[in-house]
Each structure stands twice: as structure tokens, then as C-alpha cells.
Amino acid sequence: MNKKINIVPASGKLGILTPGLGAVATTFIAGVIAARKGIGKPIGSLTQMGRLRLGKRTENRHPLIREFVPLVPIEQLVFGGWDIFTDDVYAAASHAKVLDQRLLDDLKEDLRSIKPMPAVFDSHYIRNINGPNVKKGASKMELAEQLMEDIRRFQAENGCERVVMVWCASTEAYLQAGPVHYSLAVFEEGLRQSDPGIAPSQIYAYAALKCRVPFANGAPNLTCDIPALLELSIREKTPIGGKDFKTGQTLMKTVVAPGLSARALGVRGWFSTNILGNRDGEVLDAPENFRTKEVSKGNVLEGIFNQELHPELYGELYHKIRINYYPPHGDNKESWDNIDLFGWLGYPMQIKINFLCRDSILAAPIVLDLALFLDLAQRAGLHGIQEWLSFYFKAPQTLPGLPAEHDIFKQLSKLENTLRYLMGEDLITHLGQDYYEDFYAQQAGH
Ligand SMILES: NC(=O)c1ccc[n+]([C@@H]2O[C@H](COP(=O)([O-])OP(=O)(O)OC[C@H]3O[C@@H](n4cnc5c(N)ncnc54)[C@H](O)[C@@H]3O)[C@@H](O)[C@H]2O)c1
């Protein structure tokens, strides 16, 4: 047995703040409230439905994760957020059309009471939408201070012991780390000077970390994946994670690709296309915003099919991704994957995947799990990048120079072993020699 880590109890209320109260955030909030009232089940959420194995296979110990590690119960969650539109969560969820109107009507009172705070917004970073509920400030630093004030007020008004923040707002235009992101001191000066290289999502992340509020990034924006904010997260002993919720097509990719690579099958091409008609799709219709998504989705296969180690299997892999805005489908994304693979002696084969998914239905449980696990991480004294939460992301944030792990099965092992480690349980390596050694020793004794 390992030594158990000292974890502060999960007492009191936990506030979950989301920049963006659109399809994902409102589906998440309505879903948790529905589960709380017993009118729906939080399916897809590991923290609510998942179990993990402890000890040897023969011990038959498979506790629910939420009973194994001290997580805040969903009854103790309080929700809030920011949006550029003034719609409350009931109106925004009705607009998003993910959940049945009848269900939303049953939850109307609770949902109506959650109203968006004015957002920090910059149309240079999101071109295709604009709204009236936006903060004004003399500098980006002043906007960050307004956000910090929002966080403190929300926490006090709702009697929350702790708060976490999960970015659920639109995808920002593609941004690469530049000099203003390289250190905290330069970044803070950049905020004071309103440096155009600082995106709104980075202002939210800065405000969160300054308040010691853990921050996860559900979109592919650069956001906290910069040295300045990593420095701040370490200094403030606050966990961060990102980027881009792993749902839909990429989820399927990280399920199928490890299987092909495990069998040393070659892959020559992987063409992914999809259509979706929600506001996310509308934002991604702008080339600079699509570029952000393309980069985050694009690295997944290259991470699993290692071209350098296996040039004869993956050296010629052609990976192409398209996202098409198609309003009639709303949030019901449809994706097609065509995989050109080859086997023994190079004989070609094909796999076709047609996934008729619901984007926000897959993303909502991720928001819940990230919020609860980030809060756990902070109470356990973990801070900085939480690589064990890679399981939830398309483009997991890691230390600079450390390659990300994209294989969902390895990511799950890492997550489960982290929970075992926190609770002082043996890590599971799946070696399994001990069963056989014990058996052979017994046989030899007879
Ligand atoms: N649904 C999925 O499966 C999925 C998967 C991975 C990532 N994502 C990402 O999650 C994010 C949310 O997706 P969605 O489907 O809810 O989109 P959405 O368009 O329905 O909601 C986003 C909301 O963010 C608001 N917003 C934009 N800029 C803002 C700002 N600066 N501050 C506050 N609010 C702002 C918009 O007004 C909108 O209401 C997107 O970035 C999307 O790419 C979604």
C-alpha cells in the first residue's frame, strides 16, 4: 500500500463558473439539476457513474469513483457564468435546442435564476457573433479585475466554500504563444497595456488563477497553455487543464486508432468530415476560428500513430479534417470518417464510421467531471498542469517539451492510477504475474 495523500474534505458548496452559457454549459447545468431531482441520470460522467478496480482481480473491489475519492456531491453545486448575450440559462438552453423543451420547462424556475454576468469579449478573437452583455474597461487588466470581483461576489452571495472555472465559450481565433505570454511579469504588463496578443479567454484564466480558482479550458484556444499562466498556477498553487473537450469524432478516433496501432496495422489516410448547425458551428465557420480547432483535432492521430518510430506503417499518413456549418442539423452533429488502412503484405482495407452524435450531450458530463476533479486536485495539493485529466481533452496540456498521451485507454489508466495514488491504494500495472506465481508455488507445494 502507498501512503494516502492528505486531502482537505469536500465540505460546503462548490461554485462552478463557466465563461459561456451556450449549448454545452446549459446542457451541463440543466442535466445536473435534472439528476439532482431524479428526473434523469448523469450518463457519461465517470465521477457519477464510473467505478474503478482496487487491489487484485480476485478481491472483487470495484467501488464507485464518487464513493472512493472525496468529491463534492452534485447536491452541493452552484452554477454561474458569463455570456455576451443576456439570456438566462432557461432561455439559452431553449435556444440551443439540445434538451427537450418539456424537460427545460420542468426545471424552469432553477434555470431562470441563473443569469449571465457581462462578458469580457473582443471581436478580433470571435468574428461571427456579437452581443450586448459585454464589460467595458480602460485596460485588459481592469477587465481582469472586474472578473475577479465577479468571482468574489458570486462566491459570497452563494455561500460557496470554493469555486472552479471551466471555459465553455466559443472558440477563439488561432493564436500562437508570443513574447507577451512568456513570463508572468511580461503578461501582467501586457494586460496593463491591453496588448492585442492577450485573448479574452486568457483574461478569464488570469482572473481565476489570481483568485486561486482552478481553471479548465474546454475549447481549443491557447488560453492557459502559456508559460505566464503556468507560472501563475504554480505560484497560486492552483490546478489548470486543457484543451478542448474530447467528444464526438475525436473521441471515436482515440478509441479506434489505439486499436489499429496496437495490432501494428498501417494507416495511409484518415479523412474526417462533419456537419453541425449550432452556434459553435457558426463560429467555426470563420477560417481563423476553424484553424484553432483544426490544430487541436489534428495532433491526435500523429500522437497515436508514431511516424518516426514506424515510418513503414504511418510515414505516409494523410490526415484531413473538415467541419461544415449546416444549420438544419442543430446540435446533432453527424460525422464521417474514412480510414484507409493496410495489413499483412500491405493489402489495403477500409473502415467507415458514421457517428450521429449529440455534441453537447457528450460534452456536458465532461464539464461536470472536470469541475469535480479539479476541485479534488486542489484539495489534494496538486497544482499546475493536471495531466491525469488528459482523458477529457483533444489536445492535452503538458509541460513544454513533454509529448501528450492521446490514447484514451492509457489516459484512463493514468486517471485511475492518480485516484489510487491519492487514496494510498496500490497502482495497477496489469502485469498479473503474481496470480500465476502464487498458483505455481501452490502446485509445487502439493
Ligand atoms: N459540444 C462539444 O462537443 C464540444 C467539444 C469540444 C469543444 N467544445 C467547445 O466548447 C465551446 C462551447 O460550445 P457550445 O456548443 O456550447 O457553443 P455555443 O456557441 O452554444 O456557446 C458558446 C457561448 O459562449 C459565448 N461567448 C463567446 N465568447 C464569449 C466570451 N468572451 N465570454 C463569455 N461568453 C462568450 C457565446 O455567446 C455562446 O453563448 C466551444 O468553444 C466549442 O468549440 C464543444
PDBQT file of the ligand as one rigid body, heavy atoms in Angstrom, charges set to zero:
ROOT
HETATM    1  N1  LIG A 501     -20.016  20.409 -27.788  1.00  0.00    +0.000 N 
HETATM    2  C1  LIG A 501     -18.913  19.746 -27.916  1.00  0.00    +0.000 C 
HETATM    3  O1  LIG A 501     -18.918  18.543 -28.104  1.00  0.00    +0.000 OA
HETATM    4  C2  LIG A 501     -17.620  20.444 -27.787  1.00  0.00    +0.000 A 
HETATM    5  C3  LIG A 501     -16.471  19.667 -27.851  1.00  0.00    +0.000 A 
HETATM    6  C4  LIG A 501     -15.240  20.296 -27.710  1.00  0.00    +0.000 A 
HETATM    7  C5  LIG A 501     -15.177  21.643 -27.513  1.00  0.00    +0.000 A 
HETATM    8  N2  LIG A 501     -16.301  22.379 -27.499  1.00  0.00    +0.000 N 
HETATM    9  C6  LIG A 501     -16.151  23.804 -27.331  1.00  0.00    +0.000 C 
HETATM   10  O2  LIG A 501     -16.924  24.249 -26.258  1.00  0.00    +0.000 OA
HETATM   11  C7  LIG A 501     -17.285  25.604 -26.506  1.00  0.00    +0.000 C 
HETATM   12  C8  LIG A 501     -18.777  25.755 -26.277  1.00  0.00    +0.000 C 
HETATM   13  O3  LIG A 501     -19.502  25.009 -27.240  1.00  0.00    +0.000 OA
HETATM   14  P1  LIG A 501     -21.063  25.273 -27.397  1.00  0.00    +0.000 P 
HETATM   15  O4  LIG A 501     -21.569  24.240 -28.325  1.00  0.00    +0.000 OA
HETATM   16  O5  LIG A 501     -21.680  25.449 -26.074  1.00  0.00    +0.000 OA
HETATM   17  O6  LIG A 501     -21.051  26.677 -28.150  1.00  0.00    +0.000 OA
HETATM   18  P2  LIG A 501     -22.167  27.821 -28.059  1.00  0.00    +0.000 P 
HETATM   19  O7  LIG A 501     -21.883  28.698 -29.209  1.00  0.00    +0.000 OA
HETATM   20  O8  LIG A 501     -23.518  27.254 -27.927  1.00  0.00    +0.000 OA
HETATM   21  O9  LIG A 501     -21.837  28.543 -26.684  1.00  0.00    +0.000 OA
HETATM   22  C9  LIG A 501     -20.744  29.368 -26.520  1.00  0.00    +0.000 C 
HETATM   23  C10 LIG A 501     -21.215  30.598 -25.774  1.00  0.00    +0.000 C 
HETATM   24  O10 LIG A 501     -20.082  31.390 -25.467  1.00  0.00    +0.000 OA
HETATM   25  C11 LIG A 501     -20.470  32.736 -25.560  1.00  0.00    +0.000 C 
HETATM   26  N3  LIG A 501     -19.254  33.536 -25.653  1.00  0.00    +0.000 N 
HETATM   27  C12 LIG A 501     -18.458  33.766 -26.717  1.00  0.00    +0.000 A 
HETATM   28  N4  LIG A 501     -17.403  34.499 -26.345  1.00  0.00    +0.000 NA
HETATM   29  C13 LIG A 501     -17.520  34.722 -25.023  1.00  0.00    +0.000 A 
HETATM   30  C14 LIG A 501     -16.723  35.419 -24.066  1.00  0.00    +0.000 A 
HETATM   31  N5  LIG A 501     -15.598  36.007 -24.429  1.00  0.00    +0.000 N 
HETATM   32  N6  LIG A 501     -17.138  35.429 -22.774  1.00  0.00    +0.000 NA
HETATM   33  C15 LIG A 501     -18.298  34.811 -22.408  1.00  0.00    +0.000 A 
HETATM   34  N7  LIG A 501     -19.096  34.183 -23.283  1.00  0.00    +0.000 NA
HETATM   35  C16 LIG A 501     -18.699  34.134 -24.556  1.00  0.00    +0.000 A 
HETATM   36  C17 LIG A 501     -21.371  32.773 -26.766  1.00  0.00    +0.000 C 
HETATM   37  O11 LIG A 501     -22.203  33.896 -26.738  1.00  0.00    +0.000 OA
HETATM   38  C18 LIG A 501     -22.164  31.467 -26.593  1.00  0.00    +0.000 C 
HETATM   39  O12 LIG A 501     -23.358  31.662 -25.877  1.00  0.00    +0.000 OA
HETATM   40  C19 LIG A 501     -16.856  25.918 -27.936  1.00  0.00    +0.000 C 
HETATM   41  O13 LIG A 501     -15.627  26.592 -27.901  1.00  0.00    +0.000 OA
HETATM   42  C20 LIG A 501     -16.657  24.576 -28.527  1.00  0.00    +0.000 C 
HETATM   43  O14 LIG A 501     -15.721  24.565 -29.574  1.00  0.00    +0.000 OA
HETATM   44  C21 LIG A 501     -17.533  21.813 -27.618  1.00  0.00    +0.000 A 
ENDROOT
TORSDOF 0
